[in-house]
Amino acid sequence: MGRRSVEVAAVGEDLTQLVALWVEARVDAGSSPDACARAVSDGRFADAMRRPGVQAFLATLDGTPVGYAITTENPFGLSPTPEVAVEQLFVCPEARRHGVAKALLTVVLSVAERAGCEQIVSNVPTTSREANRFFARLGFASSVTRRVVGTGPLRRRLAPETAETGLELTRRRRSLRQRAFVPSRPA
């Protein structure tokens, strides 16, 4: 049997096929299906796709949608040369090793060259060994470590610790420990 036919096209106004793959990718990465469904139903996904500089490409394998790439232009804004960033790249597990990701990146490369971009960057999760190996084989080098924190935890860590707040925290911890370890009384 010959190589299966991979085709890649830019995603237009109809996001239906892209949304289905995006939900599959997010759930595969550990997000809850409900959270993904909310992001789609309340319009956050569609709004994100309409932002300036965002482009999406859908890959089909023998006519069936099996992967996508979402890119942005000049992601860090301060780079002296224009860049294209591959924000998300996903291929369905059953379609991997059929050239789908390479076909998607070939289109991304063409778009970057037409835009005069000298670099393509990719956000690859450090925990995804397979994705890191794939990008490394294609010549992508590690340049930064991107660290992420929620606003609540950062606010707590940035808050100046005064003697009063430190004492209050200690008092609460002791109170919780006492309640947790109250010996049971004999009946």
RAZI-V555735 format. One record per helix or strand. SS is the DSSP state (2 for helix, 1 for strand). FROM is the first residue (numbers start at 1). LEN is the number of residues. If there is no record, write none. Layout:
BEGIN
SS,FROM,LEN / SS,FROM,LEN
END
This chain:
BEGIN
1,6,5 / 2,16,13 / 2,33,9 / 2,44,6 / 1,55,7 / 1,64,10 / 1,83,9 / 2,93,3 / 2,100,15 / 1,119,4 / 2,129,9 / 2,151,8 / 2,163,18
END
